[in-house]
Amino acid sequence: MNHRTVNQSISLIVVWAILLTLPVWIGSVGGYTDLASRVLIIGLAAMATNLLVGHAGVMAFGHAAYFGLSAYGTGLVIKYLVPSTPIGFIAGILTGALGGAIIGHLLAKLRGIYFALATIAFGQVFYFIAFRWNSVTGGDNGLTFHRQPIDLGFTQIDISSSLVFYYTALAVFAVCAALMAILLRSPFGHTLLAMRENERRARFLGIPVNQHLWLAYTLSCAFVAVAGSLYGMLNNFVSPHNLHWTQSGDFVLMAVIGGMRSFWGPLLGAAIFVVLQDYLSSITDSWMFFIGLIFVLVVLFIPRGIVGLLQRKTS
């Protein structure tokens, strides 16, 4: 076992030890269980965005659309159709993933700034639909609903409890993280890295680049949709802001702060962003200035992110 493998194993143990015990000690450092859940869920969204941005090498600023679509899908199903958390959860994921698949097909031939701007444009279309469709989405007032206990037949999981919801979300996060890790280690994942490093060479090797990009976009949106559904249930509320392009920018910012070239970097970036947002917004209206300052410092001095800096120090 080489030095790099040992470091990866240690990092994996540390990450999961922190996540498993987070609700136990977060209160002692001024946090609360719902904040831990938000770190976990937003971290999943940032990791899903980074699947496309960091590993495939294309800038996407529209993932909040599928994050919000999923949250709305879950809320609408639970409130108006079937008061069932599993059905609402699945409906939300399918809504976000389907939206990603359709838009991804339209974007697959674009590259560079054109791709980035098109993702923003399509994302804003969904935002304005949610903002204007008052009779369904609640418009600017948002949609309020209540997550329901999960009925397993022989017992119920009461996810109205913050602690129970955290560990339920952690189980979902674990499945998604495992699937993303498997995906990145597969031939398809290596193809994405090849496209990121040199798309022209990838084409010369016979790789159907557009089809791979479309599939990567769809999978990335599906994972973001999982996070969106969980986020809606965490708050029992969803608003058009969840679809706004600035939310997409936050996901990218988290990935950059944590480290776009690393698997766990976006989760670390999300933890820093969410915790600082929660703390700073309680003491100043200019909290975004400090987040922006951290982003600028990271870009200037540690372009590979905090995880990249840690890896360099331990290597």
N, C-alpha and C positions, 0 to 999 in steps of 0.2 A: 504494500500500500504506500503510494508516494505521498509527498508532503501536501500536495494540492488536494488529494482525496481526503486526507486527514482533516485539513482545514474545512472542507465542505461538510464533512460528517459532524464536526464540532459545531459549525454554524447551524446546521439543521437541528441539532439537539437543543441549542440555545434558543432558536426561534420558537420551536414547539414548546419548550419549557416555559418561555415567557407567555405565549398565547394560552396555554393550559392553566396557568396560575394568575393571569392578568386580573380577573375579577376579585381575587383574594387580596391582592396588595394595592390595587389602584386607588382605593379609598384612602390609604395611608399617605399618598403623595398628592392628595387634593383632587383626585378624579372620582369617577362614578361608573357604574356598570354600563349604562347606556353609552357613555363616551367610549368605553372599551369596544362595545359592539359597533359603534360608528367607525372607529379605527379599522376594525376588521373588515367591515363591508366596503368602506371607501378604499381600503388597501387592495381588496379584490378587484375593484373597478380599475384602480391604477395599474395593477398587474395585467389585467385583461387589455387595457389600452396599450401597455408596453409590449404586449405580444405582437402588436402591429408596428408600433413606433420604434421600439428598441431592437426587436429581433428581426423584423422584416424590413426596417429602414424606411418606412413611409410615414410622413407626418399626417396625423388625423386629428382634427379638432371638432369632430361632430359626434363623439361617442355618448355625450350626455343625452342625445336624442333617444338612443336605445335604452339607456339607463332610465330615463323618464317614461318612455313608452311601456317598459316592463312594469314600473311602479304603478302607472295608471291602469294597465291591464289587470294587475293583481287586485288593486283597489276596487275597480269597477265590477269585477267578477264577484269578489267577496261581498260587496255592498248591495249589488242589484241582482245578481244571478244565483250564485250558490255560496252560502256562508261556510265555505270550506277553505282552510289555509292551503292544503296541498293542491287543490284544484286551481285556486287563485295563483299560487306560486308557479305552477306549470303553465297556466295561461299567460302569465306575465312574461315568462322566459320565451315562450313561443312567439309572443307579440314582438318582443325586442329582437329576437333572432331573425324572424321573418322580415322585419323592417331592415335589418342589416344586410340580409341576403339580397333584397331587392335593390337597395341603394348601392351595395357593393358591386353588383353586376353593372350598374351604370357608371361606376367610378373606375372600374378595373383597367381601362385603357389610359387613364390620366396619370401623370407623374408630377413630382415636384410641387411648385407653388400652386399649380392648377388643381392638383389632387387635394391639397390642404384647403384651398378656398372653396372647392366644391363640397367638401365635407361640412364646412361651416354653413354654406348656403342650404344644403339639404337639412342639416340639423335645425336651422332657424325656421324652416318651413314647418317642421313638427312643433316647434315652440309656439309659433303664431297660431297654429291650429288649436293647440291646447289652451292658449290664452284667449282665443275668440269663441271657442265652442262652449259657452257657459252652461248650456243645458245638460251637457254630458260631463265635462271636466271640472265645472265649477268656476272656470275662468281664473281671474286673479285671486279669488278666494280659496282656490284649491279644492281638493277632494278629501273628505274625512271618512275614514272607515275604521274598523276594529279587527285586528288579527284574532283568529279563532283558535281554540285548543285543537291540537292534532289528535284525531281519534284513530288509535291503532287497533280497535276492536276489543282487545283484552284490557286496554288501559288508555289513558289520555295524557298527552304532553301539554301542560298548561303554559304556553309560550307568552301568556300575558305577564308572567314573571320576568323581570329583566334578566335575572341570572339564568333562568332556563332558556330564554331567547338567545342569550349570548352563546351558550354551548350548542344550541341548535344551529345557529349561524356558523359556529366554529366547525361543526361537522360538515356543513355544506361547503365551507371554505376549504377544508381538508380535501374533499373530493375534487373540487375545482383545481386546487393547486397540484394535486397528483396528476390530473388529466393534462394540465398545462405542461408539467414536467415531462410526462410521457410524450406529449406532442412535440416538444422542442428537441427531444432526444431521438425522435423518429427520423426516417429519411425525409419526410415532409419538412420537419423542423430544420434539418441541415440544408434543405433546398432554400428555405427562407433566408438563412444566413448567407448562402451563396448569392441570392438576389440582393441582399443588403450590401454585400461587399463589392459586387460587380455584376449589375444586371445584364450588361451586354454579353459578358462571358457566359452567364447562365443561359441566355438565349442561344448562343453558339453551341452549347452542350445539349440543346434540344429540350430544355425545360420549358413547359408551357407557362410562361411567366404570368400572363394575365389571369389564367385560370387559378394558379396558385395564389395570386394576390386576392382574387375574389373569395377563395375558400378561407384564406387567413383572415380577411375582413369579416366574413360571416362568423367564424369561430370566435374572433375577438369580441364581436357584438353580442354573441350568445353568452359569453362569460360576463360581460358588462351587464347584460339583462338579468343574470342571476343576482348580481350585486344590487341592481335597481329594485328588483322585487323585494329583496331583504330590507333594503333601505326604506321602502314604502311601509313595510310591516313594522319596522323599528319605530317609525314616527307615527304610525297610523294616519298618515297624511302624505299627500303628494301635491305639488304645485307646478305651474309652468316653469318656475325657476330651475327645477330639476332637469329640464331639457335645454336650458340656455347654453350658448357656446362657451360662456365663461366657465361653466362647470366642466366642460370638456378640457378647457385650458388648464384648469386645476389638476385634472388627472395627469396631463402631460407634465405639468410643473412638478408634481409629486415624483414622477418617474425620473425626471432630471435631477432633482435634489437627492433622491436615494441612489440612483445609478441605473441608467437605461440598459447597460450591457450586462446587468446581473439579474438573476431571477427574483431575489428577495428585496432588491433595491427599492422598487416602487412601494412595497409595504412599509419599509422604513421611512421613505419620503412621506407617505400618507400619515403615518403616526406623528411625524414632526409637524406636518401641516395642520392636521385636525386638532392636536393638543394645543398648539400655539394659537390657532383660530379660537378655540374655546376659551383659552385663558386671556388672550389679548383683547378679544372683543368685549370682555367683561370690564375692561379698564380703559379702553380707548376706542373711538370710532375709526381711528387710522390704523387699525390692526393690519390691513393689507399692505401698508408701507413696509412693515417689518418682514412680512413674508416675502415681498418683492426684493427687499435688501438681501435676505438669505439666498434667494434664487440668483441674484446677480453675483454674489460672492462665490457661490458654488460654480457658476458658469465660468467665472474668471480664474479661479484658483484651483478648483477640483472638478474639471469637466467630466470626469468619469463618475461623479457623485460620491456620496459618503461611503457607500459600500466599496467602491473602487479604491478610495483612499485607505480604508481598513485592510483591504486585500493587499495593497502595495506595502503596507507597514508590516504585515505578517508574513510576506513572501521572502 
